[in-house]
Amino acid sequence: MKRLKLNRWFIAVLTLIMAFLVLSPNKIDPLIVEKAAIPDSDYFMEGVVIHQFNANGELNNRLAANRMEHSSKRDLSLLNNPIITFKNAQSGEWRLASKSGRLLNDGSLLKLDEEVNIDEFQADGSSQTNISTKNLTIDLAANQASTKETVLIKNQYLKTKSTGLEIDFDQQIIYLKSDVITHIY
């Protein structure tokens, strides 16, 4: 008789626990609505990495961004904290970074805005040259970049200030446009 009473209590407690688990409301996190920077954007991605290769299958550049929002109607992608890297087997790599950027012309033109920093690294990974400017336009098909803004170039041997700049990443050549002032250390 005691065993039967104990079984009834066990079944009653088990039924209460199961009822509590089944009938208790599930805590579902509410959906977070993201504000779109482009009103008619098609999609956004986070942690984006895009590789571009040349006709020979060699890597031309690597573009990474924290977030990319795209609108096909406007042929525009907005990038947050983009970093683009151009590699060169002989000399190392160029790394270009800014706070924001825009990818245009079906991805063939990249405009970096707000505090653009260009760093040249030697093949061993050591920093060689730092270039800073306000904005920069990059032709991804030609591997060239240009700006009409003030440019500051620094390395361990010199400091140069210029108005306007063009860089050919394939030829590893920097063209300074005008008002060039250089201090050699």
Rosetta blueprint (number, residue, H / E / L):
1 M L
2 K H
3 R H
4 L H
5 K H
6 L H
7 N H
8 R H
9 W H
10 F H
11 I H
12 A H
13 V H
14 L H
15 T H
16 L H
17 I H
18 M H
19 A H
20 F H
21 L H
22 V H
23 L H
24 S L
25 P L
26 N L
27 K L
28 I L
29 D L
30 P L
31 L L
32 I L
33 V L
34 E L
35 K L
36 A L
37 A L
38 I L
39 P L
40 D L
41 S L
42 D L
43 Y E
44 F E
45 M E
46 E E
47 G E
48 V E
49 V E
50 I E
51 H E
52 Q E
53 F E
54 N L
55 A L
56 N L
57 G L
58 E L
59 L E
60 N E
61 N E
62 R E
63 L E
64 A E
65 A E
66 N E
67 R E
68 M E
69 E E
70 H E
71 S E
72 S L
73 K L
74 R L
75 D L
76 L E
77 S E
78 L E
79 L E
80 N E
81 N L
82 P L
83 I E
84 I E
85 T E
86 F E
87 K E
88 N E
89 A L
90 Q L
91 S L
92 G E
93 E E
94 W E
95 R E
96 L E
97 A E
98 S L
99 K L
100 S E
101 G E
102 R E
103 L E
104 L E
105 N H
106 D H
107 G H
108 S L
109 L E
110 L E
111 K E
112 L E
113 D E
114 E E
115 E E
116 V E
117 N E
118 I E
119 D E
120 E E
121 F E
122 Q L
123 A L
124 D L
125 G L
126 S L
127 S E
128 Q E
129 T E
130 N E
131 I E
132 S E
133 T E
134 K E
135 N E
136 L E
137 T E
138 I E
139 D E
140 L L
141 A L
142 A L
143 N L
144 Q E
145 A E
146 S E
147 T E
148 K E
149 E E
150 T E
151 V E
152 L E
153 I E
154 K E
155 N E
156 Q L
157 Y L
158 L E
159 K E
160 T E
161 K E
162 S E
163 T E
164 G E
165 L E
166 E E
167 I E
168 D E
169 F L
170 D L
171 Q L
172 Q L
173 I E
174 I E
175 Y E
176 L E
177 K E
178 S E
179 D E
180 V E
181 I E
182 T E
183 H E
184 I E
185 Y L
